[in-house]
Amino acid sequence: MTHRRAVALMILCTLMWSIAGVVTRQLDAARSFEVTFWRSLFNAGALLVALLAMRGAALLDDIRRGGVALWFSGLCWAVMYTNFMIAITMTTVATVLVTMAVAPLLTALFARGFLGHRLPARTWAAIALAGAGIAWMFGRQALAAGAGGASMTGALVALGVPIAAAANWTLLQHLHQRHAADPSIEEPQMLPAVLLGALLSAAVTLPLALPFSATAHDLGWLAVLGVFQLAIPCLIVVRLSRVLSAPELSLLALLEVIFGVLLAWVGAGEAPGPAALTGGALVIAALLGNQWLALRARAAVRAPLAQG
């Protein structure tokens, strides 16, 4: 897979992830832990079907041979699944997305601390610019609405998402680099971790979800979230971790904020103000600038090789 195709697929994944906020606002009766349980259960069902189609009987061998790395990644996925949906039922979509926006910085710090990555200046600059854009986009709105103090618990719950994401991307990057450096070390099949995360999330939230109150209308929307907002993009992003670096994955994931705002605007009538539009422009500029500079750097490296 080429780098350009991997970036395009990652953007598609962020678009699919971004439907969670607007879909959740369409629910009739399901709340908090029940929303999380049903979404994780539908996610697990879709993942089981997909992985059995992809791996067949080898799926059980993949899980058995995955070891600690597979289960740690599964735990990270479970935290991301659970904390995101609980947080989004406790506070505004904007608050959750703002909190999740620290993921690139955390991922960069994890990659620097645990993998010894030397990040290029362009990546640090893009992270700073994107972070400033997101802070500007929602910070003034949150203060104006008085949402800062009232939504503190939801923001703290949401903070688990970028922490788990940063740990997961860094682990996947480490496993791939270790195998590339020494092919004799087998690289574990990490796709089952997405399934394990869904099962763990459903198991943990089931007792807290009872008694069920979701309507048929709610279950239809939650099935959409489980399959199209989680199962499909999460399978894709695990594959993309072999092509894109951990900080790059996390930086591109910031597009979920932009798409989420636009979908909430169209689907739930939450029109962004001038601050949101200005902040969104900064985020998009950071992402496009980072990708353009990365392409130029790779082209500069390839040019002498092609001439030689």
C-alpha positions as CSV (number, residue, x, y, z in Angstrom):
1,M,0.0,0.0,0.0
2,T,1.4,3.4,-0.9
3,H,1.6,6.2,1.6
4,R,-0.8,8.4,-0.3
5,R,-3.5,5.6,-0.4
6,A,-3.0,5.0,3.3
7,V,-3.6,8.7,4.0
8,A,-6.8,8.6,1.9
9,L,-8.1,5.5,3.8
10,M,-7.3,7.1,7.1
11,I,-9.3,10.2,6.1
12,L,-12.2,7.8,5.2
13,C,-11.9,6.2,8.6
14,T,-12.2,9.5,10.4
15,L,-15.3,10.4,8.4
16,M,-16.9,7.1,9.5
17,W,-15.9,7.7,13.1
18,S,-17.3,11.2,13.1
19,I,-20.9,10.0,12.7
20,A,-21.1,9.0,16.4
21,G,-22.2,12.3,17.8
22,V,-25.0,13.1,15.4
23,V,-26.3,9.5,15.5
24,T,-26.3,9.5,19.3
25,R,-28.4,12.6,19.3
26,Q,-31.1,10.7,17.3
27,L,-31.7,8.1,20.1
28,D,-35.1,8.0,21.8
29,A,-34.6,6.2,25.1
30,A,-31.1,4.4,25.3
31,R,-28.6,6.2,27.5
32,S,-25.0,6.0,28.7
33,F,-24.0,2.4,29.5
34,E,-26.8,0.9,27.5
35,V,-25.7,2.9,24.4
36,T,-22.2,1.7,24.9
37,F,-23.2,-1.9,25.4
38,W,-25.3,-2.2,22.3
39,R,-22.8,-0.4,20.1
40,S,-20.0,-2.7,21.4
41,L,-22.2,-5.8,20.9
42,F,-23.1,-4.9,17.3
43,N,-19.4,-4.0,16.8
44,A,-18.3,-7.4,18.1
45,G,-20.8,-9.3,15.9
46,A,-19.7,-7.5,12.8
47,L,-16.0,-8.0,13.6
48,L,-16.5,-11.7,14.3
49,V,-18.1,-12.1,10.9
50,A,-15.4,-10.1,9.1
51,L,-12.5,-11.8,10.9
52,L,-13.9,-15.3,10.3
53,A,-14.3,-14.4,6.6
54,M,-10.7,-13.1,6.5
55,R,-8.9,-15.6,8.8
56,G,-11.3,-18.6,9.1
57,A,-10.1,-21.2,11.6
58,A,-6.8,-19.4,12.0
59,L,-8.6,-16.7,14.0
60,L,-8.4,-18.8,17.2
61,D,-4.7,-19.4,16.6
62,D,-4.2,-15.7,16.1
63,I,-5.7,-15.0,19.5
64,R,-3.8,-17.8,21.2
65,R,-0.5,-16.8,19.8
66,G,-1.0,-13.0,20.2
67,G,0.2,-13.0,23.7
68,V,0.4,-10.0,26.0
69,A,0.6,-7.5,23.1
70,L,-2.7,-8.7,21.6
71,W,-4.5,-8.5,24.9
72,F,-3.0,-5.1,25.8
73,S,-4.1,-3.7,22.4
74,G,-7.6,-5.2,23.0
75,L,-7.8,-3.4,26.4
76,C,-6.8,-0.2,24.6
77,W,-9.6,-0.7,22.1
78,A,-12.1,-1.5,25.0
79,V,-11.2,1.8,26.7
80,M,-11.6,3.8,23.5
81,Y,-15.0,2.2,22.7
82,T,-16.3,2.5,26.3
83,N,-15.1,5.9,27.4
84,F,-16.0,7.6,24.2
85,M,-19.7,6.6,24.2
86,I,-20.1,7.2,28.0
87,A,-18.5,10.6,27.7
88,I,-20.6,11.6,24.7
89,T,-23.8,10.8,26.7
90,M,-22.5,12.9,29.7
91,T,-21.4,16.1,27.9
92,T,-21.4,17.8,24.5
93,V,-19.9,16.3,21.4
94,A,-17.6,19.4,21.3
95,T,-16.2,18.7,24.8
96,V,-15.5,15.1,24.0
97,L,-13.8,16.0,20.7
98,V,-11.7,18.7,22.2
99,T,-10.5,16.3,24.9
100,M,-9.7,13.7,22.3
101,A,-7.7,16.3,20.4
102,V,-4.7,15.8,22.7
103,A,-4.1,12.4,21.1
104,P,-1.4,13.6,18.6
105,L,0.7,15.2,21.4
106,L,0.3,12.1,23.6
107,T,1.2,9.8,20.7
108,A,4.2,11.8,19.8
109,L,5.4,11.8,23.4
110,F,4.8,8.1,23.7
111,A,6.6,7.4,20.5
112,R,9.5,9.6,21.6
113,G,9.7,8.1,25.1
114,F,9.1,4.4,24.3
115,L,10.3,4.0,20.8
116,G,13.0,6.7,20.7
117,H,11.5,8.4,17.6
118,R,13.0,11.7,16.5
119,L,10.0,13.7,15.3
120,P,10.6,16.1,12.5
121,A,10.0,19.8,13.2
122,R,7.0,19.8,10.7
123,T,5.2,17.2,12.8
124,W,5.6,19.2,16.0
125,A,4.6,22.3,14.2
126,A,1.5,20.6,12.8
127,I,0.5,19.2,16.2
128,A,0.8,22.7,17.7
129,L,-1.1,24.4,15.0
130,A,-3.9,21.7,15.0
131,G,-4.1,21.9,18.8
132,A,-4.4,25.6,18.7
133,G,-7.1,25.4,16.1
134,I,-9.2,23.0,18.1
135,A,-8.8,24.9,21.3
136,W,-9.9,28.1,19.5
137,M,-12.8,26.3,17.7
138,F,-14.5,25.1,20.9
139,G,-12.9,26.9,23.8
140,R,-14.7,30.1,23.4
141,Q,-18.0,28.3,22.7
142,A,-17.6,26.2,25.9
143,L,-16.8,29.3,28.0
144,A,-19.7,31.3,26.5
145,A,-22.1,28.4,27.2
146,G,-20.8,27.8,30.7
147,A,-20.0,24.2,29.8
148,G,-16.5,24.0,31.2
149,G,-17.3,23.2,34.8
150,A,-20.6,21.3,34.2
151,S,-18.9,18.9,31.8
152,M,-15.7,18.3,33.7
153,T,-16.7,14.7,34.5
154,G,-17.4,13.9,30.9
155,A,-14.2,15.5,29.8
156,L,-12.2,13.3,32.3
157,V,-13.9,10.2,31.1
158,A,-13.2,11.2,27.5
159,L,-9.5,11.7,28.4
160,G,-9.1,7.9,28.6
161,V,-9.7,7.8,24.8
162,P,-6.6,9.7,23.6
163,I,-4.4,8.0,26.3
164,A,-5.6,4.5,25.2
165,A,-5.2,5.5,21.5
166,A,-1.7,6.8,22.0
167,A,-0.7,3.6,23.8
168,N,-2.3,1.4,21.1
169,W,-0.7,3.2,18.1
170,T,2.7,3.2,19.8
171,L,2.4,-0.5,20.5
172,L,1.4,-1.4,16.9
173,Q,4.3,0.7,15.6
174,H,6.7,-1.0,17.9
175,L,5.6,-4.5,16.8
176,H,6.0,-3.6,13.1
177,Q,9.4,-2.0,13.6
178,R,10.7,-4.9,15.6
179,H,9.7,-7.4,12.9
180,A,11.2,-5.1,10.2
181,A,14.5,-5.0,12.0
182,D,14.6,-8.7,12.7
183,P,12.3,-10.8,10.4
184,S,13.0,-13.9,12.6
185,I,10.8,-12.3,15.2
186,E,7.2,-13.1,14.3
187,E,4.9,-10.1,14.1
188,P,1.6,-11.0,15.8
189,Q,-1.7,-10.7,14.0
190,M,-3.3,-7.7,15.7
191,L,-6.7,-7.6,14.0
192,P,-8.3,-9.8,16.6
193,A,-7.5,-7.1,19.2
194,V,-10.3,-5.0,17.8
195,L,-12.7,-7.9,18.4
196,L,-11.4,-8.5,21.9
197,G,-11.8,-4.8,22.7
198,A,-15.5,-4.9,21.6
199,L,-16.2,-8.1,23.6
200,L,-14.5,-6.6,26.7
201,S,-16.5,-3.3,26.4
202,A,-19.8,-5.2,26.0
203,A,-19.0,-7.5,29.0
204,V,-18.1,-4.6,31.3
205,T,-21.0,-2.4,30.4
206,L,-23.7,-5.1,30.3
207,P,-24.5,-5.2,34.1
208,L,-24.6,-1.4,34.2
209,A,-26.9,-1.2,31.1
210,L,-29.7,-3.2,32.7
211,P,-32.7,-2.9,32.6
212,F,-32.7,-2.2,28.8
213,S,-34.8,0.7,27.6
214,A,-33.7,1.0,23.9
215,T,-36.4,1.1,21.3
216,A,-36.3,-0.6,17.9
217,H,-35.4,2.8,16.5
218,D,-32.5,3.1,18.9
219,L,-31.2,-0.4,18.1
220,G,-31.2,0.4,14.4
221,W,-29.0,3.5,14.9
222,L,-26.8,1.6,17.4
223,A,-26.3,-1.2,14.8
224,V,-25.2,1.5,12.3
225,L,-22.7,2.8,14.9
226,G,-21.4,-0.7,15.7
227,V,-20.8,-1.8,12.1
228,F,-20.0,1.4,10.1
229,Q,-18.7,3.7,12.8
230,L,-16.6,1.1,14.6
231,A,-16.0,-2.3,13.0
232,I,-15.1,-1.3,9.4
233,P,-12.9,1.7,10.2
234,C,-11.1,0.1,13.1
235,L,-10.1,-2.9,11.0
236,I,-8.8,-0.6,8.3
237,V,-6.8,1.5,10.8
238,V,-5.0,-1.6,12.2
239,R,-3.8,-2.3,8.7
240,L,-2.8,1.3,8.1
241,S,-0.5,1.2,11.2
242,R,1.9,-0.7,9.0
243,V,2.3,2.2,6.6
244,L,1.6,5.3,8.7
245,S,3.7,6.3,11.7
246,A,2.0,6.5,15.1
247,P,2.1,10.3,15.3
248,E,0.8,10.5,11.7
249,L,-2.1,8.3,12.5
250,S,-3.0,10.3,15.5
251,L,-2.7,13.6,13.6
252,L,-4.9,12.5,10.8
253,A,-7.4,11.3,13.3
254,L,-8.0,14.9,14.2
255,L,-10.1,15.2,11.1
256,E,-12.8,13.5,13.1
257,V,-13.3,16.8,14.9
258,I,-13.9,18.7,11.7
259,F,-16.2,16.1,10.2
260,G,-18.1,15.7,13.6
261,V,-18.8,19.4,13.7
262,L,-20.0,19.5,10.1
263,L,-22.3,16.4,10.6
264,A,-23.7,17.9,13.8
265,W,-24.4,21.1,11.9
266,V,-26.2,19.3,9.1
267,G,-27.8,16.5,11.1
268,A,-28.6,18.1,14.5
269,G,-28.8,21.8,13.7
270,E,-25.7,22.7,15.8
271,A,-24.3,25.5,13.6
272,P,-20.7,26.4,14.3
273,G,-19.9,30.0,14.8
274,P,-17.0,32.1,13.4
275,A,-14.6,30.7,16.0
276,A,-15.4,27.1,15.0
277,L,-14.8,27.9,11.3
278,T,-11.5,29.7,12.0
279,G,-10.3,26.8,14.2
280,G,-11.3,24.3,11.7
281,A,-9.4,26.1,9.0
282,L,-6.3,26.0,11.2
283,V,-6.7,22.2,11.7
284,I,-7.1,21.5,8.0
285,A,-4.1,23.7,7.2
286,A,-2.0,21.8,9.7
287,L,-2.9,18.4,8.3
288,L,-2.5,19.4,4.6
289,G,0.8,21.2,5.4
290,N,2.2,18.3,7.2
291,Q,1.3,15.9,4.4
292,W,2.6,18.2,1.7
293,L,6.0,18.6,3.5
294,A,6.2,14.9,4.0
295,L,5.6,14.2,0.3
296,R,8.3,16.8,-0.6
297,A,10.7,15.2,1.8
298,R,10.2,11.7,0.4
299,A,10.5,13.0,-3.2
300,A,13.8,14.7,-2.3
301,V,15.1,11.4,-0.9
302,R,14.0,9.4,-4.0
303,A,15.3,11.9,-6.6
304,P,19.1,11.1,-6.1
305,L,18.3,7.4,-6.0
306,A,16.4,7.6,-9.3
307,Q,19.3,9.6,-10.9
308,G,21.9,7.1,-9.7
